[in-house]
């Protein structure tokens, strides 16, 4: 029954976000599931990996007694809000809108959209930075465990594969983290 529940949950319209990384692979996440993240060489493999991770995320969340968030699409948004602000900010916003030749409503929507775009960009940038940090930590750990590998600053590693009597034969492999 828990598997059916998980399948039903995953069939809901959750926001799945895909980003192509610099190295051509894809990062994927379900925005409503905090920390539910995967990668793949193609969008399809990233999605398959994401679905596997999401199943585990849902199981773990249910096991600790927490509720699974509803998809963002299911929340009611009318597109109308009542906004209160100090008179000074109201005056400055109205003057800026007038200077740009747009309505105050248009100016406020554009301002909020700009902020949301900046937040989204920051979030993606922070995720990439975190991925790079983890990747670098794994590289360092690997290098510590494989003392026979010599790291070169340009991103290549000389890894001895076959050695002659003088211990000099090496094969160079490029590793990109």
BALOBA-1460 file (C-alpha; in Angstrom, 3 decimals):
// residues 177
<rec num="1" residu="x" x="0.000" y="0.000" z="0.000"/>
<rec num="2" residu="x" x="2.859" y="2.406" z="0.738"/>
<rec num="3" residu="x" x="4.208" y="1.858" z="-2.807"/>
<rec num="4" residu="x" x="0.772" y="2.742" z="-4.225"/>
<rec num="5" residu="x" x="0.680" y="5.860" z="-2.078"/>
<rec num="6" residu="x" x="4.130" y="6.849" z="-3.318"/>
<rec num="7" residu="x" x="3.104" y="6.232" z="-6.920"/>
<rec num="8" residu="x" x="-0.014" y="8.362" z="-6.412"/>
<rec num="9" residu="x" x="2.033" y="11.136" z="-4.843"/>
<rec num="10" residu="x" x="4.529" y="11.139" z="-7.730"/>
<rec num="11" residu="x" x="1.695" y="11.327" z="-10.269"/>
<rec num="12" residu="x" x="0.708" y="14.746" z="-8.916"/>
<rec num="13" residu="x" x="1.896" y="17.802" z="-10.891"/>
<rec num="14" residu="x" x="5.049" y="18.586" z="-8.900"/>
<rec num="15" residu="x" x="7.489" y="21.134" z="-10.326"/>
<rec num="16" residu="x" x="10.413" y="19.261" z="-11.836"/>
<rec num="17" residu="x" x="13.331" y="21.491" z="-12.749"/>
<rec num="18" residu="x" x="16.111" y="20.437" z="-15.162"/>
<rec num="19" residu="x" x="19.356" y="22.332" z="-15.725"/>
<rec num="20" residu="x" x="22.064" y="21.368" z="-18.174"/>
<rec num="21" residu="x" x="25.428" y="21.593" z="-16.446"/>
<rec num="22" residu="x" x="28.597" y="22.916" z="-18.060"/>
<rec num="23" residu="x" x="29.862" y="19.383" z="-18.710"/>
<rec num="24" residu="x" x="26.708" y="18.415" z="-20.636"/>
<rec num="25" residu="x" x="25.048" y="16.390" z="-17.876"/>
<rec num="26" residu="x" x="21.710" y="17.343" z="-16.359"/>
<rec num="27" residu="x" x="20.698" y="18.261" z="-12.826"/>
<rec num="28" residu="x" x="17.103" y="17.630" z="-11.796"/>
<rec num="29" residu="x" x="15.048" y="18.485" z="-8.733"/>
<rec num="30" residu="x" x="11.506" y="18.515" z="-7.450"/>
<rec num="31" residu="x" x="11.069" y="22.040" z="-6.154"/>
<rec num="32" residu="x" x="8.452" y="21.157" z="-3.535"/>
<rec num="33" residu="x" x="10.652" y="18.395" z="-2.024"/>
<rec num="34" residu="x" x="13.481" y="20.135" z="-0.210"/>
<rec num="35" residu="x" x="16.774" y="18.429" z="-1.059"/>
<rec num="36" residu="x" x="15.283" y="16.027" z="-3.619"/>
<rec num="37" residu="x" x="17.934" y="16.244" z="-6.294"/>
<rec num="38" residu="x" x="19.581" y="14.018" z="-8.918"/>
<rec num="39" residu="x" x="21.797" y="14.061" z="-11.981"/>
<rec num="40" residu="x" x="22.054" y="12.164" z="-15.243"/>
<rec num="41" residu="x" x="23.910" y="12.123" z="-18.543"/>
<rec num="42" residu="x" x="20.629" y="12.846" z="-20.379"/>
<rec num="43" residu="x" x="17.360" y="14.475" z="-19.381"/>
<rec num="44" residu="x" x="15.750" y="11.031" z="-19.412"/>
<rec num="45" residu="x" x="18.352" y="9.532" z="-17.073"/>
<rec num="46" residu="x" x="18.149" y="12.600" z="-14.803"/>
<rec num="47" residu="x" x="14.352" y="12.155" z="-14.654"/>
<rec num="48" residu="x" x="14.628" y="8.425" z="-13.931"/>
<rec num="49" residu="x" x="17.192" y="9.116" z="-11.204"/>
<rec num="50" residu="x" x="14.999" y="11.898" z="-9.826"/>
<rec num="51" residu="x" x="12.002" y="9.565" z="-9.622"/>
<rec num="52" residu="x" x="14.106" y="6.997" z="-7.717"/>
<rec num="53" residu="x" x="15.371" y="9.659" z="-5.316"/>
<rec num="54" residu="x" x="11.847" y="11.079" z="-4.929"/>
<rec num="55" residu="x" x="10.509" y="7.657" z="-3.896"/>
<rec num="56" residu="x" x="13.172" y="7.442" z="-1.199"/>
<rec num="57" residu="x" x="12.514" y="11.057" z="-0.164"/>
<rec num="58" residu="x" x="8.790" y="10.353" z="0.220"/>
<rec num="59" residu="x" x="9.417" y="7.132" z="2.180"/>
<rec num="60" residu="x" x="11.811" y="8.893" z="4.554"/>
<rec num="61" residu="x" x="9.452" y="11.846" z="5.002"/>
<rec num="62" residu="x" x="6.505" y="9.576" z="5.789"/>
<rec num="63" residu="x" x="8.602" y="7.409" z="8.135"/>
<rec num="64" residu="x" x="9.417" y="10.417" z="10.326"/>
<rec num="65" residu="x" x="5.762" y="11.451" z="10.375"/>
<rec num="66" residu="x" x="5.979" y="14.558" z="8.217"/>
<rec num="67" residu="x" x="3.465" y="15.518" z="5.568"/>
<rec num="68" residu="x" x="4.281" y="15.504" z="1.879"/>
<rec num="69" residu="x" x="3.852" y="19.031" z="0.471"/>
<rec num="70" residu="x" x="1.196" y="19.592" z="-2.153"/>
<rec num="71" residu="x" x="2.297" y="20.592" z="-5.656"/>
<rec num="72" residu="x" x="2.594" y="24.337" z="-6.109"/>
<rec num="73" residu="x" x="0.047" y="24.116" z="-8.940"/>
<rec num="74" residu="x" x="-2.619" y="22.926" z="-6.498"/>
<rec num="75" residu="x" x="-2.378" y="26.016" z="-4.308"/>
<rec num="76" residu="x" x="-4.957" y="28.673" z="-5.009"/>
<rec num="77" residu="x" x="-3.531" y="31.861" z="-6.497"/>
<rec num="78" residu="x" x="-5.978" y="34.417" z="-7.825"/>
<rec num="79" residu="x" x="-3.371" y="36.838" z="-9.139"/>
<rec num="80" residu="x" x="-4.676" y="39.546" z="-6.824"/>
<rec num="81" residu="x" x="-3.148" y="40.648" z="-3.550"/>
<rec num="82" residu="x" x="-3.683" y="43.485" z="-1.112"/>
<rec num="83" residu="x" x="-0.381" y="45.136" z="-0.406"/>
<rec num="84" residu="x" x="0.303" y="47.555" z="2.423"/>
<rec num="85" residu="x" x="3.473" y="49.613" z="2.456"/>
<rec num="86" residu="x" x="4.793" y="52.773" z="4.055"/>
<rec num="87" residu="x" x="3.687" y="55.992" z="2.355"/>
<rec num="88" residu="x" x="7.263" y="56.881" z="1.451"/>
<rec num="89" residu="x" x="7.818" y="53.626" z="-0.442"/>
<rec num="90" residu="x" x="4.429" y="54.039" z="-2.136"/>
<rec num="91" residu="x" x="5.395" y="57.567" z="-3.257"/>
<rec num="92" residu="x" x="8.827" y="56.466" z="-4.535"/>
<rec num="93" residu="x" x="7.349" y="53.491" z="-6.419"/>
<rec num="94" residu="x" x="4.670" y="55.711" z="-7.994"/>
<rec num="95" residu="x" x="7.319" y="58.261" z="-9.079"/>
<rec num="96" residu="x" x="9.548" y="55.534" z="-10.536"/>
<rec num="97" residu="x" x="6.585" y="54.048" z="-12.427"/>
<rec num="98" residu="x" x="5.689" y="57.482" z="-13.775"/>
<rec num="99" residu="x" x="9.298" y="58.088" z="-14.872"/>
<rec num="100" residu="x" x="9.240" y="54.748" z="-16.732"/>
<rec num="101" residu="x" x="5.862" y="55.530" z="-18.287"/>
<rec num="102" residu="x" x="4.121" y="52.487" z="-16.816"/>
<rec num="103" residu="x" x="1.336" y="51.959" z="-14.310"/>
<rec num="104" residu="x" x="2.153" y="51.463" z="-10.661"/>
<rec num="105" residu="x" x="0.749" y="47.928" z="-10.921"/>
<rec num="106" residu="x" x="3.041" y="47.119" z="-13.873"/>
<rec num="107" residu="x" x="6.024" y="48.608" z="-12.057"/>
<rec num="108" residu="x" x="5.350" y="46.536" z="-8.909"/>
<rec num="109" residu="x" x="4.807" y="43.312" z="-10.888"/>
<rec num="110" residu="x" x="8.071" y="43.917" z="-12.779"/>
<rec num="111" residu="x" x="9.919" y="44.656" z="-9.530"/>
<rec num="112" residu="x" x="8.635" y="41.498" z="-7.858"/>
<rec num="113" residu="x" x="9.415" y="39.448" z="-10.994"/>
<rec num="114" residu="x" x="12.958" y="40.808" z="-11.053"/>
<rec num="115" residu="x" x="13.456" y="39.852" z="-7.416"/>
<rec num="116" residu="x" x="12.046" y="36.360" z="-7.956"/>
<rec num="117" residu="x" x="14.315" y="35.886" z="-10.979"/>
<rec num="118" residu="x" x="17.305" y="36.997" z="-8.914"/>
<rec num="119" residu="x" x="16.337" y="34.588" z="-6.115"/>
<rec num="120" residu="x" x="15.986" y="31.745" z="-8.622"/>
<rec num="121" residu="x" x="19.364" y="32.595" z="-10.153"/>
<rec num="122" residu="x" x="20.963" y="32.752" z="-6.704"/>
<rec num="123" residu="x" x="19.406" y="29.397" z="-5.746"/>
<rec num="124" residu="x" x="20.754" y="27.751" z="-8.903"/>
<rec num="125" residu="x" x="24.156" y="29.337" z="-8.413"/>
<rec num="126" residu="x" x="24.260" y="28.183" z="-4.781"/>
<rec num="127" residu="x" x="23.314" y="24.624" z="-5.839"/>
<rec num="128" residu="x" x="26.079" y="24.562" z="-8.437"/>
<rec num="129" residu="x" x="28.564" y="25.879" z="-5.901"/>
<rec num="130" residu="x" x="27.503" y="23.193" z="-3.426"/>
<rec num="131" residu="x" x="27.859" y="20.519" z="-6.135"/>
<rec num="132" residu="x" x="31.346" y="21.767" z="-6.954"/>
<rec num="133" residu="x" x="32.318" y="21.753" z="-3.281"/>
<rec num="134" residu="x" x="31.145" y="18.154" z="-2.883"/>
<rec num="135" residu="x" x="32.897" y="17.177" z="-6.102"/>
<rec num="136" residu="x" x="36.126" y="18.834" z="-4.948"/>
<rec num="137" residu="x" x="35.909" y="17.124" z="-1.557"/>
<rec num="138" residu="x" x="35.438" y="13.769" z="-3.287"/>
<rec num="139" residu="x" x="38.410" y="14.477" z="-5.562"/>
<rec num="140" residu="x" x="40.587" y="15.341" z="-2.577"/>
<rec num="141" residu="x" x="39.477" y="12.210" z="-0.727"/>
<rec num="142" residu="x" x="40.185" y="10.096" z="-3.823"/>
<rec num="143" residu="x" x="43.615" y="11.670" z="-4.214"/>
<rec num="144" residu="x" x="44.410" y="11.034" z="-0.538"/>
<rec num="145" residu="x" x="43.413" y="7.393" z="-0.951"/>
<rec num="146" residu="x" x="45.404" y="7.029" z="-4.175"/>
<rec num="147" residu="x" x="48.772" y="8.466" z="-3.321"/>
<rec num="148" residu="x" x="50.229" y="7.110" z="-6.574"/>
<rec num="149" residu="x" x="48.141" y="9.657" z="-8.550"/>
<rec num="150" residu="x" x="49.734" y="13.035" z="-9.148"/>
<rec num="151" residu="x" x="47.377" y="15.975" z="-9.581"/>
<rec num="152" residu="x" x="48.374" y="18.691" z="-12.035"/>
<rec num="153" residu="x" x="46.955" y="22.217" z="-11.710"/>
<rec num="154" residu="x" x="45.427" y="22.228" z="-15.219"/>
<rec num="155" residu="x" x="42.934" y="19.523" z="-14.187"/>
<rec num="156" residu="x" x="44.751" y="16.414" z="-15.371"/>
<rec num="157" residu="x" x="45.967" y="13.567" z="-13.243"/>
<rec num="158" residu="x" x="48.957" y="11.391" z="-14.011"/>
<rec num="159" residu="x" x="48.026" y="7.915" z="-12.856"/>
<rec num="160" residu="x" x="50.639" y="5.166" z="-13.156"/>
<rec num="161" residu="x" x="49.031" y="2.156" z="-14.808"/>
<rec num="162" residu="x" x="52.051" y="0.088" z="-15.818"/>
<rec num="163" residu="x" x="55.481" y="0.503" z="-14.315"/>
<rec num="164" residu="x" x="58.878" y="-0.568" z="-15.580"/>
<rec num="165" residu="x" x="61.871" y="-1.350" z="-13.375"/>
<rec num="166" residu="x" x="62.564" y="2.360" z="-12.950"/>
<rec num="167" residu="x" x="58.913" y="3.077" z="-12.019"/>
<rec num="168" residu="x" x="58.480" y="5.732" z="-14.736"/>
<rec num="169" residu="x" x="55.790" y="4.607" z="-17.185"/>
<rec num="170" residu="x" x="52.540" y="6.513" z="-16.658"/>
<rec num="171" residu="x" x="49.348" y="7.124" z="-18.556"/>
<rec num="172" residu="x" x="47.739" y="10.563" z="-18.431"/>
<rec num="173" residu="x" x="43.986" y="10.815" z="-17.978"/>
<rec num="174" residu="x" x="41.949" y="13.987" z="-17.840"/>
<rec num="175" residu="x" x="39.537" y="14.279" z="-14.949"/>
<rec num="176" residu="x" x="36.987" y="17.068" z="-14.806"/>
<rec num="177" residu="x" x="35.191" y="17.563" z="-11.499"/>
